[in-house]
Every structure is written in structure tokens, then in C-alpha cells.
Amino acid sequence: MEPNRTNKELLGKGVQRMAIALIFMFISPVIIHSAFKNQDHPLYIPILILGLIGAGFAIFMAFKGIRTIMESMFGKR
């Protein structure tokens, strides 16, 4: 019986997804903060929506990245 080997290609994809999530985890709060600081501006709502979508995307990519990394180490169930 052979032990599971780490799929390096899949691991790289997972790490890349985590890096994208990390970037969005820093950018999205800055955009949301900027929107709340400029509530008088006519583009307040679109900028706030953009920040919230970015935050949701960061969470989505983090879960997807963790799942991909786990799949590369332990294989598909």
C-alpha cells in the first residue's frame, strides 16, 4: 500500500488562490473604509458595493484555496 503523495500542481493552485484571497483581504476593507469616509460623494453606493463584493470574493477564494490545498494533500473523497 502506497502512502498518498502531495499533488504539487494542485498545491500550487491552492496557494495561488490563497494569495489572491490575501490581496483581496487587504484591498476590500480599504475600499469600504474609503466609501464610508466619503458618504457625500455621488459614487458612495457603487464604491461600497464594490468593496463588499471584494470582501465576499476574498472569503470565497480563501475557502476554495484551503479546499484545494487539502485535496492536494489527502486526495478527493
C-alpha positions in Angstrom: 0.0 0.0 0.0 1.5 3.3 -1.1 1.1 6.4 1.0 -0.6 9.4 -0.5 1.7 11.8 -2.3 1.1 15.5 -2.4 -0.1 16.7 -5.8 2.3 19.6 -6.3 0.4 21.1 -9.2 -2.8 21.2 -7.2 -1.0 22.5 -4.2 0.4 25.4 -6.3 -3.1 26.2 -7.5 -4.3 26.3 -3.9 -1.5 28.5 -2.7 -2.2 30.8 -5.7 -5.9 31.1 -4.6 -4.8 31.8 -1.1 -2.6 34.6 -2.3 -5.4 36.1 -4.3 -7.6 35.9 -1.2 -4.9 37.6 0.9 -4.7 40.5 -1.6 -8.5 41.0 -1.6 -8.5 40.8 2.3 -6.3 43.9 2.4 -7.8 45.8 -0.6 -11.5 45.3 0.3 -11.5 46.9 3.8 -9.6 49.9 2.4 -12.3 50.4 -0.3 -15.1 50.0 2.2 -13.4 52.5 4.6 -12.9 54.9 1.7 -16.6 54.7 0.8 -17.7 55.4 4.4 -15.4 58.3 4.7 -16.9 59.9 1.6 -20.7 59.4 2.1 -21.5 62.8 0.5 -19.9 61.7 -2.8 -22.3 60.6 -5.6 -20.3 57.4 -6.1 -20.7 56.3 -2.4 -23.1 53.4 -3.1 -21.2 51.9 -6.1 -17.8 52.1 -4.2 -19.4 50.5 -1.1 -20.9 47.7 -3.2 -17.5 47.1 -4.9 -15.8 46.8 -1.5 -18.4 44.4 -0.3 -18.2 42.2 -3.4 -14.4 42.2 -3.0 -14.7 41.1 0.6 -17.1 38.3 -0.4 -14.7 37.3 -3.1 -11.8 37.2 -0.6 -13.8 34.8 1.7 -14.8 32.6 -1.3 -11.2 32.4 -2.6 -9.9 31.6 0.9 -12.3 28.6 1.3 -11.6 27.5 -2.2 -7.9 27.7 -1.7 -8.0 25.8 1.6 -10.1 23.1 0.0 -7.7 22.8 -3.0 -4.7 22.5 -0.7 -6.4 19.8 1.4 -7.4 18.0 -1.8 -3.8 18.1 -3.0 -2.5 16.6 0.3 -5.2 14.0 1.0 -6.9 13.4 -2.4 -10.5 13.5 -3.3 -13.1 11.9 -1.1 
